[in-house]
C-alpha cells in the first residue's frame, strides 16, 4: 500500500504548451506537429463529424484541417491560441465542403451509428432497461438528424457552443462573428432543434 | 429559418423574454434579469413551455458524449500527414 502511495506522488512531467510546440514546428521540428495532432485529433474529429454529419466526409475534413494547419503554421503569429486557430480551420474547411455539397446527405435509420461512436455511448443507467435504451437511441438519431438539418451558419454555432462547450467569445473568434451575432444564431439554432426534438422531450 | 421566433407571441414581455432567454440559459443574465424572466414565466404559460423545451433540448444534446476517432479515419490522417512531413524533410 505504501509503495502504491509512493508511485502516486511521483512527479509528472508537465505537457509542453501548445505555443512552444508551434514554435518548434516553425523551427522545422516536424515531430512537434505530430504531438499537436495527437493532442487535438479527437476534438477536431468531433467538430467536423458534427458539422459534416457522416464519417466519410468527417475523415476527409479532419485530414484537410491538419494538412492546411501544417502548411500555414509558419504564418501563425500567436494572436490567438493555437486551439482557436485550428478550430477556425476545421470549421471553415467543413463549411466550405458543406456549401459545395449538391444535395444533403440522407442517412438511413438502419445505418450503424458509426465506428467508434458506440464506444463513446455512456448510458449505464439504461443498461437493464431496454425501453429507455431504445428511446435514448431514437433520441440520438433524432438529434443527429436535427443538427444535420440546420443551415450551416446555425449548425456551426450550435456545434461549437453547445456540443463542444466553447464560450461565446471563443466561437466569435473562430467564426469571425460578433458575440451578439453568435448569441442570435445560437438562439435560432436552439429554437429550431427544440422544434425537431419536441416529440422526444 | 427567417422567422424562427414565430411561435413567440407579440406581447412585448414575451418578445423581451425571447431576446434574453439565451443569456439566461447560458448563465450570462444578471440577477435582476433572471428575476424578471422568472416572474414572466410564472405568468405566461407560453414562455414557460418555451423555456422548458429549450432547457430540455440543450440538456439532451449536451449529454451526448464525444466520440473516439474511428481507426480508419486515424490511419488515413496519419498516412497523409507522414507523406506531407516526409516530403518536407526530403526537401530540406
Interface residues (C-beta under 8 A of the other chain):
Chain A: X28 X30 X33 X34 X37 X41 X42 X43 X45 X46 X49 X55 X58 X59 X62 X63 X66 X67 X70 X71 X114 X115 X116 X117 X119 X120 X121 X122 X139 X140 X143 X147 X151 X154 X162 X163 X165 X168 X183 X186 X187 X188 X190 X191 X192 X193 X194 X195 X197 X198 X200 X201
Chain B: X1 X4 X5 X7 X18 X21 X22 X23 X25 X26 X28 X53 X54 X56 X57 X58 X60 X61 X62 X64 X65 X66 X67 X68 X69 X70 X71 X72 X73 X74 X76 X77 X78 X80 X81 X84 X85 X88 X89 X92
